[in-house]
Amino acid sequence: MSQVLHTPPTTTADTSPAVPAPTPAAETPAQLAARYGLSVSGARPSLVAYVRQLWARRHFITAFATAKLTAQYSQAKLGQVWQIANPLLNAAVYYLIFGLLMGTKKGVPDYVPFLVTGVFVWTFTQSSIMAGTRAISGSLGLVRALHFPRASLPLSYCLQQLQQLLFSMAALVVILLAFGVPVAASWLLIVPALALQFVFNAGVAMVMARIGAKTPDIAQLMPFVLRTWMYASGVMFSMDHILAGRDMPAFVHMLLECNPAAVYIDLMRFALIDSFDRSHMPPHVWAIATGWALLAGVGGFIYFWKAEETYGRG
């Protein structure tokens, strides 16, 4: 009986060239960053996250404002006395030139309280905008060295000017009482009026901070712009008397009445001075003041936030 031996069939060697395994497509830098959880350094956060970052640094903003205010007159012999002396000296000069020489005090009851209130309130807006213009360009060392929401700087400068105004208000109260203006319940309106003005000032300061960061020369132009704005805001004279009897287009009257600086000055005069009643203010003045605060505050904040990643670069 024969036995058949089964052997595996012989195979011929495969001489065809090997086909390389498919390689994945090259990843973009964005895909690589996403895979490894990386983010762009200094990237702009979302608006909600940005607000949260600012709120988390509220103590820094307050401390920075207080430190700047304290250091402002640290080299002067009179020190912090200049916080009150400066606006008072400005008011004295304006009284001499406008009140006496130009006779703008005629027909304006309680002219000295009227003038001092206007000077103090205007100085708050003027100083806030000027400080905001240099907030980024004048703090490049801080901006480039530390990571923080850049809106902290213009906000802290505006808070510094608010603190300055509150110091000046002590002198204003003395002047009001000295000239026979009694304490009244309407003085409580100072709080909402100053709150609206602060929001407005902060919004404009943030707009100017972004512009000043790219164009530092704007800081040289702003004093002329602000001086013109001051003369159109009725700081040293009554706008009612200036416009009375003048044949001017209706839109000019409306622009002068709705001028935000004039609106906030009128609100403070209305709150503090009995003789300055509603007849001296435009209708719906509180609505106008609120509208300006929302427009400048919200619009200025968003405008500043949109350029967050560009500050300190270039």
C-alpha positions as CSV (number, residue, x, y, z in Angstrom):
1,M,0.0,0.0,0.0
2,S,1.6,3.2,-1.1
3,Q,1.7,6.2,1.0
4,V,1.3,9.6,-0.7
5,L,3.2,12.3,0.8
6,H,1.4,15.6,0.5
7,T,3.8,18.5,0.4
8,P,2.7,22.2,0.4
9,P,2.7,23.8,-3.0
10,T,5.6,25.9,-3.8
11,T,5.0,29.7,-4.1
12,T,6.8,32.0,-6.3
13,A,8.4,35.0,-4.7
14,D,6.5,38.2,-5.1
15,T,8.8,40.5,-6.9
16,S,6.3,43.4,-7.3
17,P,7.3,46.6,-5.6
18,A,5.8,47.3,-2.2
19,V,3.0,49.8,-2.1
20,P,3.6,52.4,0.7
21,A,1.0,52.8,3.4
22,P,-1.2,56.0,3.0
23,T,0.1,58.9,5.0
24,P,-2.4,61.3,6.8
25,A,-2.8,64.7,5.3
26,A,-0.6,67.4,6.8
27,E,-2.3,69.2,9.7
28,T,-2.7,72.9,9.8
29,P,-1.3,74.9,12.8
30,A,-4.8,75.5,14.0
31,Q,-5.5,71.7,14.0
32,L,-2.3,71.0,15.8
33,A,-3.1,73.6,18.4
34,A,-6.6,72.2,18.9
35,R,-5.2,68.6,19.2
36,Y,-2.7,69.6,21.9
37,G,-5.0,72.1,23.7
38,L,-3.0,75.2,22.8
39,S,-4.4,78.7,22.4
40,V,-3.1,81.9,20.9
41,S,-1.1,84.0,23.4
42,G,-3.0,87.3,24.0
43,A,-6.0,86.3,22.0
44,R,-9.2,88.3,22.5
45,P,-11.6,86.5,24.8
46,S,-15.3,86.5,24.3
47,L,-17.2,89.5,25.4
48,V,-18.8,87.7,28.4
49,A,-15.4,86.2,29.4
50,Y,-13.9,89.7,29.1
51,V,-16.4,91.2,31.5
52,R,-15.8,88.4,33.9
53,Q,-12.0,89.0,33.8
54,L,-12.6,92.7,34.5
55,W,-14.8,91.9,37.5
56,A,-12.2,89.5,38.8
57,R,-9.7,92.4,38.7
58,R,-12.0,95.0,40.3
59,H,-9.7,95.3,43.3
60,F,-6.7,95.9,41.1
61,I,-8.6,98.7,39.2
62,T,-9.6,100.4,42.5
63,A,-6.1,100.1,44.0
64,F,-4.5,101.3,40.8
65,A,-6.8,104.4,40.7
66,T,-6.1,105.2,44.4
67,A,-2.4,104.8,44.0
68,K,-2.3,107.1,40.9
69,L,-4.4,109.7,42.7
70,T,-2.1,109.6,45.8
71,A,1.0,109.9,43.7
72,Q,-0.3,112.7,41.5
73,Y,0.7,115.4,43.9
74,S,3.3,113.5,45.9
75,Q,6.1,115.8,44.9
76,A,4.2,119.0,45.7
77,K,4.7,120.6,49.1
78,L,1.0,121.1,49.6
79,G,0.3,117.5,48.6
80,Q,-3.3,116.5,48.3
81,V,-4.5,120.0,48.9
82,W,-4.0,120.6,45.2
83,Q,-6.9,118.2,44.5
84,I,-9.2,120.9,45.8
85,A,-7.1,124.0,45.0
86,N,-6.8,123.2,41.2
87,P,-10.5,123.3,40.3
88,L,-11.1,126.2,42.7
89,L,-8.3,128.2,41.0
90,N,-9.8,127.4,37.6
91,A,-13.2,128.6,38.8
92,A,-11.7,131.8,40.1
93,V,-10.0,132.6,36.8
94,Y,-13.3,131.9,34.9
95,Y,-15.2,134.1,37.3
96,L,-12.8,137.0,36.7
97,I,-12.8,136.7,32.9
98,F,-16.3,135.6,32.2
99,G,-18.3,136.7,35.3
100,L,-16.8,140.1,35.8
101,L,-15.1,141.2,32.6
102,M,-17.6,139.7,30.1
103,G,-20.6,140.1,32.4
104,T,-22.0,136.6,31.9
105,K,-23.1,136.5,35.5
106,K,-25.9,139.0,34.8
107,G,-29.3,137.4,34.9
108,V,-27.9,134.2,36.5
109,P,-28.9,133.8,40.1
110,D,-26.4,132.1,42.4
111,Y,-23.7,132.6,39.8
112,V,-20.8,131.5,41.9
113,P,-22.4,128.1,42.8
114,F,-23.5,127.9,39.2
115,L,-20.0,128.5,37.9
116,V,-18.2,126.3,40.4
117,T,-20.5,123.4,39.9
118,G,-20.0,123.6,36.1
119,V,-16.2,123.8,36.4
120,F,-16.1,120.8,38.7
121,V,-18.4,118.6,36.7
122,W,-16.7,119.6,33.4
123,T,-13.2,118.9,34.8
124,F,-14.4,115.3,35.6
125,T,-15.3,114.7,32.0
126,Q,-12.3,116.5,30.6
127,S,-9.7,114.8,32.8
128,S,-11.3,111.4,32.3
129,I,-11.1,111.7,28.5
130,M,-7.5,113.1,28.5
131,A,-6.4,110.3,30.9
132,G,-8.1,107.7,28.7
133,T,-6.4,109.0,25.6
134,R,-3.0,108.1,27.2
135,A,-4.2,105.0,29.0
136,I,-2.5,102.5,26.7
137,S,0.2,104.5,25.0
138,G,1.4,105.9,28.3
139,S,1.5,102.4,30.0
140,L,3.2,100.3,27.4
141,G,5.6,98.8,29.9
142,L,2.8,97.5,32.0
143,V,0.8,96.3,29.0
144,R,3.7,94.4,27.5
145,A,4.9,92.9,30.8
146,L,1.6,91.6,32.3
147,H,-1.5,89.8,31.0
148,F,-4.7,91.5,32.1
149,P,-7.8,92.9,30.4
150,R,-6.6,96.2,29.0
151,A,-9.9,97.9,29.7
152,S,-8.7,98.0,33.3
153,L,-6.5,101.0,32.5
154,P,-9.0,103.5,31.1
155,L,-11.5,102.4,33.8
156,S,-9.0,102.9,36.6
157,Y,-8.1,106.4,35.2
158,C,-11.8,107.3,35.1
159,L,-12.2,106.0,38.6
160,Q,-9.2,108.2,39.7
161,Q,-10.9,111.2,38.3
162,L,-14.2,110.3,40.1
163,Q,-12.2,110.1,43.3
164,Q,-10.7,113.5,42.5
165,L,-14.2,115.0,42.0
166,L,-15.5,113.6,45.3
167,F,-12.6,115.4,47.1
168,S,-13.6,118.6,45.2
169,M,-17.3,118.1,46.2
170,A,-16.3,118.9,49.8
171,A,-15.2,122.3,48.7
172,L,-18.3,122.7,46.6
173,V,-20.6,122.0,49.5
174,V,-18.8,124.7,51.5
175,I,-19.2,127.2,48.7
176,L,-22.9,126.4,48.3
177,L,-23.5,126.9,52.0
178,A,-21.5,130.1,52.1
179,F,-23.6,131.6,49.3
180,G,-26.8,130.7,51.0
181,V,-27.8,127.6,49.0
182,P,-29.6,125.4,51.6
183,V,-29.2,121.6,51.9
184,A,-32.2,119.9,50.2
185,A,-33.4,116.5,49.4
186,S,-32.6,117.1,45.7
187,W,-28.9,116.7,46.7
188,L,-29.5,113.0,46.6
189,L,-29.8,113.2,42.8
190,I,-26.1,113.7,42.8
191,V,-25.7,109.9,43.0
192,P,-27.5,108.9,39.9
193,A,-26.2,111.9,38.0
194,L,-22.6,111.1,38.8
195,A,-23.2,107.4,38.0
196,L,-24.5,108.2,34.5
197,Q,-21.7,110.7,33.9
198,F,-19.1,108.1,35.0
199,V,-20.4,105.5,32.6
200,F,-20.4,108.1,29.8
201,N,-16.8,109.3,30.6
202,A,-15.6,105.7,30.8
203,G,-17.0,104.8,27.4
204,V,-15.5,107.9,25.7
205,A,-12.2,107.2,27.5
206,M,-12.1,103.7,26.1
207,V,-12.8,104.9,22.6
208,M,-10.0,107.4,22.9
209,A,-7.7,104.8,24.5
210,R,-8.0,102.6,21.4
211,I,-7.4,105.5,19.1
212,G,-4.5,106.8,21.2
213,A,-2.9,103.4,21.2
214,K,-2.5,103.5,17.4
215,T,-2.1,107.3,17.0
216,P,-0.4,108.8,20.1
217,D,-0.4,112.2,18.4
218,I,-4.1,112.5,19.1
219,A,-3.2,113.4,22.7
220,Q,-1.7,116.7,21.4
221,L,-5.0,117.5,19.6
222,M,-7.4,116.7,22.3
223,P,-6.8,119.8,24.5
224,F,-8.1,122.0,21.6
225,V,-11.1,119.7,21.0
226,L,-12.0,119.7,24.7
227,R,-11.6,123.4,25.0
228,T,-14.0,123.9,22.2
229,W,-16.4,121.4,23.7
230,M,-16.2,123.3,27.0
231,Y,-17.3,126.6,25.5
232,A,-20.3,124.8,23.9
233,S,-21.4,123.3,27.2
234,G,-22.3,126.3,29.2
235,V,-19.7,125.9,31.9
236,M,-19.2,129.6,32.5
237,F,-22.5,131.0,31.3
238,S,-26.1,130.2,30.9
239,M,-26.9,128.6,27.5
240,D,-30.5,130.0,27.8
241,H,-29.2,133.6,27.9
242,I,-26.8,133.0,25.1
243,L,-29.4,131.5,22.8
244,A,-32.2,133.8,23.7
245,G,-33.2,136.1,20.9
246,R,-30.7,134.6,18.4
247,D,-32.0,133.5,15.0
248,M,-30.4,130.0,14.8
249,P,-31.5,126.8,13.1
250,A,-33.6,124.5,15.2
251,F,-31.1,121.7,14.9
252,V,-28.3,123.9,16.4
253,H,-30.5,124.5,19.5
254,M,-31.2,120.8,19.8
255,L,-27.5,119.9,19.5
256,L,-26.5,122.4,22.2
257,E,-29.3,121.3,24.5
258,C,-28.5,117.6,24.0
259,N,-24.8,118.1,24.3
260,P,-23.8,115.3,26.8
261,A,-21.4,117.5,28.8
262,A,-24.1,120.2,29.2
263,V,-26.7,117.6,30.2
264,Y,-24.6,116.3,33.0
265,I,-23.7,119.8,34.2
266,D,-27.4,120.7,34.2
267,L,-28.3,117.7,36.2
268,M,-25.8,118.5,38.9
269,R,-26.9,122.2,39.0
270,F,-30.5,121.1,39.2
271,A,-29.6,118.8,42.1
272,L,-27.6,121.3,44.1
273,I,-28.9,124.8,43.3
274,D,-32.5,125.7,44.1
275,S,-32.7,128.6,41.6
276,F,-31.7,126.2,38.8
277,D,-35.1,124.6,38.1
278,R,-36.5,122.5,35.3
279,S,-37.1,125.5,33.1
280,H,-33.3,125.7,32.5
281,M,-33.0,122.2,31.2
282,P,-34.2,120.4,28.1
283,P,-37.2,118.2,28.4
284,H,-36.6,114.5,29.2
285,V,-33.2,115.4,30.5
286,W,-32.8,112.2,32.5
287,A,-33.7,110.1,29.5
288,I,-31.1,112.0,27.4
289,A,-28.5,111.5,30.1
290,T,-29.3,107.8,30.3
291,G,-29.2,107.4,26.6
292,W,-25.7,109.1,26.3
293,A,-24.4,106.9,29.1
294,L,-25.6,103.7,27.5
295,L,-24.5,104.7,24.0
296,A,-21.0,105.7,25.1
297,G,-20.6,103.1,27.8
298,V,-21.7,100.0,25.9
299,G,-20.5,101.2,22.5
300,G,-17.1,102.4,23.9
301,F,-16.6,99.1,25.8
302,I,-17.3,96.9,22.7
303,Y,-15.1,99.2,20.5
304,F,-12.2,98.9,22.9
305,W,-12.7,95.1,23.4
306,K,-12.5,94.4,19.6
307,A,-8.9,95.5,19.5
308,E,-7.9,93.8,22.8
309,E,-5.2,91.6,21.2
310,T,-3.5,94.5,19.4
311,Y,-2.6,96.7,22.4
312,G,1.1,96.9,23.1
313,R,2.1,95.3,19.8
314,G,4.0,97.0,17.0
